[in-house]
Amino acid sequence: MVSRMGLIVALPALALGTLLIGSGAVGTATTVLAQTPAEGAPVYVQVDTTEGAFVIELNAEKAPKTVENFLKYAKEGHYNDTIFHRVIDGFMIQGGGFTADMNEKPAPRMVRNEGGNGLNNDHYTVAMARTPAPHSASSQFFVNTAKNDFLNRANSQDGFGYAVFGKVVEGKEVVDRIGKAPTQAKPNPKVRGMLMQDVPTTPIVIKSVQVVEKK
């Protein structure tokens, strides 16, 4: 179990297949918004990928700092053209940090770990990836594709765990499809001789992450 925990760290420059289904809105349930919904209203973001789209409900009540940080990166366009660079069947899909050529996008802002907010790493929940340093999460996130209780603060060895800040509410089949993508080891362009593991054979690109209204 510990080895799996190690697989979701986001080590800068060291840590670290596409069906033509199209993206666009998930069903007819979303409309792109120019601004964040009013304070207190549920916040939804749509993640458009080359495998399709899925919608995340963000929990700003339980993870306010994490949600704020994630939305800032989204509004800045940071996630555009990043990939899901680590996919482990039956565990999680991780993205938001690397481009298809395996170069890491700068993500200078870090956020305090909110892993003690009472939200668990259940199936289809969304959490922040980080290095072994508890407050090192920046832009990279992962979607749990199984119930991963060992990532929760209560079960963690470091006393912090991995902070959940949302859950997938539409497009779960897209998450499932990404989670089944064939993977391989790819060279790290910044470190000669180092391989990045569990990289999808065909890049799964995040086209955009946008705040949407859920009808």
Contacts in CASP RR format, 6 or more apart in sequence:
PFRMAT RR
TARGET T0000
AUTHOR 0000-0000-0000
METHOD contacts of the structure
MODEL  1
MVSRMGLIVALPALALGTLLIGSGAVGTATTVLAQTPAEGAPVYVQVDTT
EGAFVIELNAEKAPKTVENFLKYAKEGHYNDTIFHRVIDGFMIQGGGFTA
DMNEKPAPRMVRNEGGNGLNNDHYTVAMARTPAPHSASSQFFVNTAKNDF
LNRANSQDGFGYAVFGKVVEGKEVVDRIGKAPTQAKPNPKVRGMLMQDVP
TTPIVIKSVQVVEKK
1 150 0 8 1.000
2 157 0 8 1.000
4 88 0 8 1.000
4 91 0 8 1.000
4 148 0 8 1.000
4 150 0 8 1.000
5 150 0 8 1.000
5 151 0 8 1.000
5 156 0 8 1.000
5 157 0 8 1.000
7 86 0 8 1.000
7 88 0 8 1.000
7 91 0 8 1.000
7 197 0 8 1.000
7 198 0 8 1.000
8 86 0 8 1.000
8 92 0 8 1.000
8 94 0 8 1.000
8 129 0 8 1.000
8 142 0 8 1.000
8 151 0 8 1.000
8 162 0 8 1.000
9 15 0 8 1.000
9 129 0 8 1.000
9 130 0 8 1.000
9 131 0 8 1.000
9 132 0 8 1.000
10 16 0 8 1.000
10 94 0 8 1.000
10 97 0 8 1.000
10 129 0 8 1.000
10 130 0 8 1.000
10 131 0 8 1.000
10 136 0 8 1.000
10 137 0 8 1.000
10 138 0 8 1.000
10 140 0 8 1.000
11 131 0 8 1.000
12 104 0 8 1.000
12 131 0 8 1.000
13 104 0 8 1.000
13 188 0 8 1.000
13 190 0 8 1.000
13 191 0 8 1.000
14 188 0 8 1.000
14 191 0 8 1.000
14 194 0 8 1.000
15 131 0 8 1.000
15 196 0 8 1.000
16 85 0 8 1.000
16 86 0 8 1.000
16 94 0 8 1.000
16 98 0 8 1.000
16 188 0 8 1.000
16 196 0 8 1.000
16 197 0 8 1.000
16 199 0 8 1.000
17 50 0 8 1.000
17 51 0 8 1.000
17 181 0 8 1.000
17 182 0 8 1.000
17 200 0 8 1.000
17 201 0 8 1.000
17 202 0 8 1.000
17 203 0 8 1.000
17 204 0 8 1.000
18 50 0 8 1.000
18 51 0 8 1.000
18 202 0 8 1.000
18 203 0 8 1.000
18 204 0 8 1.000
18 205 0 8 1.000
19 51 0 8 1.000
19 177 0 8 1.000
20 50 0 8 1.000
21 51 0 8 1.000
21 52 0 8 1.000
21 174 0 8 1.000
22 50 0 8 1.000
22 52 0 8 1.000
22 53 0 8 1.000
23 48 0 8 1.000
23 49 0 8 1.000
23 50 0 8 1.000
23 52 0 8 1.000
23 53 0 8 1.000
23 207 0 8 1.000
24 46 0 8 1.000
24 48 0 8 1.000
24 52 0 8 1.000
24 53 0 8 1.000
25 31 0 8 1.000
25 46 0 8 1.000
25 53 0 8 1.000
25 212 0 8 1.000
26 46 0 8 1.000
26 53 0 8 1.000
26 54 0 8 1.000
26 55 0 8 1.000
26 170 0 8 1.000
26 171 0 8 1.000
26 174 0 8 1.000
27 170 0 8 1.000
28 215 0 8 1.000
29 55 0 8 1.000
29 170 0 8 1.000
29 214 0 8 1.000
29 215 0 8 1.000
30 44 0 8 1.000
30 46 0 8 1.000
30 55 0 8 1.000
30 170 0 8 1.000
30 212 0 8 1.000
30 213 0 8 1.000
30 214 0 8 1.000
30 215 0 8 1.000
31 212 0 8 1.000
31 213 0 8 1.000
31 215 0 8 1.000
32 46 0 8 1.000
32 210 0 8 1.000
32 211 0 8 1.000
32 212 0 8 1.000
33 210 0 8 1.000
33 211 0 8 1.000
33 212 0 8 1.000
33 213 0 8 1.000
35 211 0 8 1.000
36 43 0 8 1.000
36 71 0 8 1.000
36 211 0 8 1.000
37 43 0 8 1.000
37 211 0 8 1.000
37 213 0 8 1.000
40 60 0 8 1.000
40 61 0 8 1.000
42 57 0 8 1.000
42 58 0 8 1.000
42 214 0 8 1.000
43 57 0 8 1.000
43 58 0 8 1.000
43 60 0 8 1.000
43 67 0 8 1.000
43 71 0 8 1.000
43 211 0 8 1.000
44 55 0 8 1.000
44 56 0 8 1.000
44 57 0 8 1.000
44 58 0 8 1.000
44 169 0 8 1.000
44 211 0 8 1.000
44 212 0 8 1.000
44 213 0 8 1.000
44 214 0 8 1.000
45 55 0 8 1.000
45 56 0 8 1.000
45 58 0 8 1.000
45 70 0 8 1.000
45 71 0 8 1.000
45 74 0 8 1.000
45 209 0 8 1.000
45 210 0 8 1.000
45 211 0 8 1.000
45 212 0 8 1.000
46 53 0 8 1.000
46 54 0 8 1.000
46 55 0 8 1.000
46 56 0 8 1.000
46 208 0 8 1.000
46 209 0 8 1.000
46 210 0 8 1.000
46 212 0 8 1.000
47 53 0 8 1.000
47 54 0 8 1.000
47 55 0 8 1.000
47 56 0 8 1.000
47 79 0 8 1.000
47 206 0 8 1.000
47 208 0 8 1.000
47 209 0 8 1.000
48 206 0 8 1.000
48 207 0 8 1.000
48 208 0 8 1.000
48 209 0 8 1.000
48 210 0 8 1.000
49 84 0 8 1.000
49 174 0 8 1.000
49 178 0 8 1.000
49 204 0 8 1.000
49 205 0 8 1.000
49 206 0 8 1.000
49 207 0 8 1.000
50 203 0 8 1.000
50 204 0 8 1.000
50 205 0 8 1.000
50 207 0 8 1.000
51 174 0 8 1.000
51 177 0 8 1.000
51 178 0 8 1.000
51 181 0 8 1.000
51 204 0 8 1.000
52 171 0 8 1.000
52 174 0 8 1.000
53 171 0 8 1.000
53 174 0 8 1.000
54 168 0 8 1.000
54 170 0 8 1.000
54 171 0 8 1.000
54 172 0 8 1.000
54 174 0 8 1.000
54 175 0 8 1.000
55 168 0 8 1.000
55 169 0 8 1.000
55 170 0 8 1.000
55 171 0 8 1.000
55 212 0 8 1.000
55 214 0 8 1.000
56 126 0 8 1.000
56 166 0 8 1.000
56 167 0 8 1.000
56 168 0 8 1.000
56 169 0 8 1.000
57 166 0 8 1.000
57 167 0 8 1.000
57 168 0 8 1.000
57 169 0 8 1.000
57 214 0 8 1.000
58 67 0 8 1.000
58 70 0 8 1.000
58 71 0 8 1.000
58 165 0 8 1.000
58 166 0 8 1.000
59 67 0 8 1.000
59 117 0 8 1.000
59 119 0 8 1.000
59 164 0 8 1.000
59 165 0 8 1.000
59 166 0 8 1.000
59 167 0 8 1.000
60 67 0 8 1.000
60 68 0 8 1.000
62 114 0 8 1.000
62 117 0 8 1.000
62 118 0 8 1.000
62 119 0 8 1.000
62 165 0 8 1.000
63 114 0 8 1.000
63 115 0 8 1.000
63 117 0 8 1.000
63 119 0 8 1.000
63 163 0 8 1.000
63 164 0 8 1.000
63 165 0 8 1.000
63 166 0 8 1.000
64 114 0 8 1.000
65 111 0 8 1.000
65 112 0 8 1.000
65 114 0 8 1.000
66 111 0 8 1.000
66 114 0 8 1.000
66 128 0 8 1.000
66 137 0 8 1.000
66 163 0 8 1.000
66 165 0 8 1.000
67 165 0 8 1.000
67 166 0 8 1.000
68 111 0 8 1.000
69 109 0 8 1.000
69 111 0 8 1.000
69 137 0 8 1.000
69 138 0 8 1.000
70 128 0 8 1.000
70 139 0 8 1.000
70 141 0 8 1.000
70 165 0 8 1.000
71 211 0 8 1.000
72 109 0 8 1.000
73 79 0 8 1.000
73 107 0 8 1.000
73 109 0 8 1.000
73 138 0 8 1.000
73 139 0 8 1.000
73 209 0 8 1.000
74 209 0 8 1.000
74 210 0 8 1.000
74 211 0 8 1.000
75 211 0 8 1.000
77 208 0 8 1.000
77 209 0 8 1.000
78 96 0 8 1.000
78 105 0 8 1.000
78 107 0 8 1.000
78 139 0 8 1.000
79 96 0 8 1.000
79 139 0 8 1.000
79 206 0 8 1.000
79 208 0 8 1.000
79 209 0 8 1.000
80 206 0 8 1.000
80 207 0 8 1.000
80 208 0 8 1.000
80 209 0 8 1.000
81 99 0 8 1.000
81 100 0 8 1.000
81 205 0 8 1.000
81 206 0 8 1.000
81 207 0 8 1.000
82 95 0 8 1.000
82 96 0 8 1.000
82 97 0 8 1.000
82 98 0 8 1.000
82 99 0 8 1.000
82 105 0 8 1.000
82 205 0 8 1.000
82 206 0 8 1.000
83 95 0 8 1.000
83 96 0 8 1.000
83 97 0 8 1.000
83 98 0 8 1.000
83 99 0 8 1.000
83 100 0 8 1.000
83 200 0 8 1.000
83 203 0 8 1.000
83 204 0 8 1.000
83 205 0 8 1.000
83 206 0 8 1.000
84 93 0 8 1.000
84 94 0 8 1.000
84 95 0 8 1.000
84 96 0 8 1.000
84 178 0 8 1.000
84 181 0 8 1.000
84 200 0 8 1.000
84 204 0 8 1.000
84 206 0 8 1.000
85 94 0 8 1.000
85 95 0 8 1.000
85 96 0 8 1.000
85 97 0 8 1.000
85 98 0 8 1.000
85 102 0 8 1.000
85 196 0 8 1.000
85 199 0 8 1.000
85 200 0 8 1.000
86 92 0 8 1.000
86 93 0 8 1.000
86 94 0 8 1.000
86 95 0 8 1.000
86 142 0 8 1.000
86 196 0 8 1.000
86 197 0 8 1.000
86 198 0 8 1.000
86 199 0 8 1.000
87 93 0 8 1.000
87 94 0 8 1.000
87 178 0 8 1.000
87 179 0 8 1.000
87 181 0 8 1.000
87 183 0 8 1.000
87 198 0 8 1.000
87 199 0 8 1.000
87 200 0 8 1.000
87 204 0 8 1.000
88 179 0 8 1.000
88 183 0 8 1.000
88 198 0 8 1.000
89 145 0 8 1.000
89 179 0 8 1.000
89 180 0 8 1.000
90 145 0 8 1.000
90 146 0 8 1.000
90 179 0 8 1.000
91 144 0 8 1.000
91 145 0 8 1.000
91 146 0 8 1.000
91 148 0 8 1.000
92 142 0 8 1.000
92 143 0 8 1.000
92 144 0 8 1.000
92 145 0 8 1.000
92 146 0 8 1.000
92 148 0 8 1.000
93 142 0 8 1.000
93 143 0 8 1.000
93 145 0 8 1.000
93 175 0 8 1.000
93 178 0 8 1.000
93 179 0 8 1.000
94 129 0 8 1.000
94 140 0 8 1.000
94 141 0 8 1.000
94 142 0 8 1.000
95 129 0 8 1.000
95 140 0 8 1.000
95 141 0 8 1.000
95 142 0 8 1.000
95 206 0 8 1.000
96 105 0 8 1.000
96 139 0 8 1.000
96 140 0 8 1.000
96 141 0 8 1.000
96 206 0 8 1.000
97 104 0 8 1.000
97 105 0 8 1.000
97 107 0 8 1.000
97 139 0 8 1.000
97 140 0 8 1.000
98 104 0 8 1.000
98 105 0 8 1.000
99 105 0 8 1.000
100 203 0 8 1.000
100 205 0 8 1.000
101 189 0 8 1.000
102 186 0 8 1.000
102 187 0 8 1.000
102 188 0 8 1.000
102 189 0 8 1.000
102 196 0 8 1.000
102 199 0 8 1.000
103 189 0 8 1.000
103 190 0 8 1.000
104 190 0 8 1.000
105 139 0 8 1.000
107 138 0 8 1.000
107 139 0 8 1.000
107 140 0 8 1.000
108 138 0 8 1.000
109 138 0 8 1.000
109 139 0 8 1.000
110 135 0 8 1.000
110 136 0 8 1.000
110 137 0 8 1.000
110 138 0 8 1.000
111 128 0 8 1.000
111 135 0 8 1.000
111 137 0 8 1.000
111 138 0 8 1.000
112 135 0 8 1.000
113 128 0 8 1.000
113 130 0 8 1.000
113 134 0 8 1.000
113 135 0 8 1.000
113 137 0 8 1.000
113 160 0 8 1.000
113 161 0 8 1.000
113 163 0 8 1.000
114 163 0 8 1.000
114 165 0 8 1.000
115 152 0 8 1.000
115 153 0 8 1.000
115 160 0 8 1.000
115 161 0 8 1.000
115 162 0 8 1.000
115 163 0 8 1.000
115 164 0 8 1.000
116 153 0 8 1.000
116 160 0 8 1.000
116 161 0 8 1.000
116 163 0 8 1.000
117 163 0 8 1.000
117 164 0 8 1.000
118 153 0 8 1.000
118 164 0 8 1.000
119 125 0 8 1.000
119 163 0 8 1.000
119 164 0 8 1.000
119 165 0 8 1.000
119 166 0 8 1.000
120 149 0 8 1.000
120 152 0 8 1.000
120 164 0 8 1.000
121 127 0 8 1.000
121 144 0 8 1.000
121 147 0 8 1.000
121 148 0 8 1.000
121 149 0 8 1.000
121 151 0 8 1.000
121 152 0 8 1.000
121 162 0 8 1.000
121 164 0 8 1.000
122 144 0 8 1.000
122 147 0 8 1.000
122 148 0 8 1.000
122 164 0 8 1.000
122 167 0 8 1.000
123 144 0 8 1.000
123 145 0 8 1.000
123 146 0 8 1.000
123 147 0 8 1.000
124 143 0 8 1.000
124 144 0 8 1.000
124 145 0 8 1.000
124 167 0 8 1.000
124 168 0 8 1.000
124 172 0 8 1.000
124 175 0 8 1.000
125 143 0 8 1.000
125 144 0 8 1.000
125 164 0 8 1.000
125 166 0 8 1.000
125 167 0 8 1.000
125 168 0 8 1.000
126 141 0 8 1.000
126 142 0 8 1.000
126 143 0 8 1.000
126 144 0 8 1.000
126 164 0 8 1.000
126 165 0 8 1.000
126 166 0 8 1.000
126 167 0 8 1.000
126 168 0 8 1.000
127 141 0 8 1.000
127 142 0 8 1.000
127 144 0 8 1.000
127 151 0 8 1.000
127 162 0 8 1.000
127 163 0 8 1.000
127 164 0 8 1.000
127 165 0 8 1.000
127 166 0 8 1.000
128 137 0 8 1.000
128 140 0 8 1.000
128 141 0 8 1.000
128 142 0 8 1.000
128 162 0 8 1.000
128 163 0 8 1.000
128 165 0 8 1.000
129 137 0 8 1.000
129 140 0 8 1.000
129 141 0 8 1.000
129 142 0 8 1.000
129 162 0 8 1.000
130 136 0 8 1.000
130 137 0 8 1.000
130 140 0 8 1.000
130 162 0 8 1.000
132 158 0 8 1.000
134 158 0 8 1.000
134 159 0 8 1.000
134 160 0 8 1.000
134 161 0 8 1.000
137 163 0 8 1.000
142 162 0 8 1.000
143 168 0 8 1.000
143 175 0 8 1.000
144 151 0 8 1.000
145 175 0 8 1.000
145 176 0 8 1.000
145 179 0 8 1.000
149 155 0 8 1.000
150 156 0 8 1.000
151 161 0 8 1.000
151 162 0 8 1.000
152 161 0 8 1.000
152 162 0 8 1.000
153 159 0 8 1.000
153 160 0 8 1.000
153 161 0 8 1.000
155 161 0 8 1.000
156 162 0 8 1.000
168 175 0 8 1.000
169 214 0 8 1.000
170 214 0 8 1.000
178 200 0 8 1.000
178 204 0 8 1.000
181 200 0 8 1.000
181 201 0 8 1.000
181 202 0 8 1.000
181 204 0 8 1.000
182 200 0 8 1.000
182 201 0 8 1.000
182 202 0 8 1.000
183 197 0 8 1.000
183 198 0 8 1.000
183 199 0 8 1.000
183 200 0 8 1.000
183 201 0 8 1.000
184 199 0 8 1.000
184 201 0 8 1.000
185 195 0 8 1.000
185 196 0 8 1.000
185 197 0 8 1.000
185 198 0 8 1.000
185 199 0 8 1.000
186 195 0 8 1.000
186 196 0 8 1.000
186 199 0 8 1.000
187 193 0 8 1.000
187 194 0 8 1.000
187 195 0 8 1.000
187 196 0 8 1.000
188 194 0 8 1.000
188 195 0 8 1.000
188 196 0 8 1.000
END
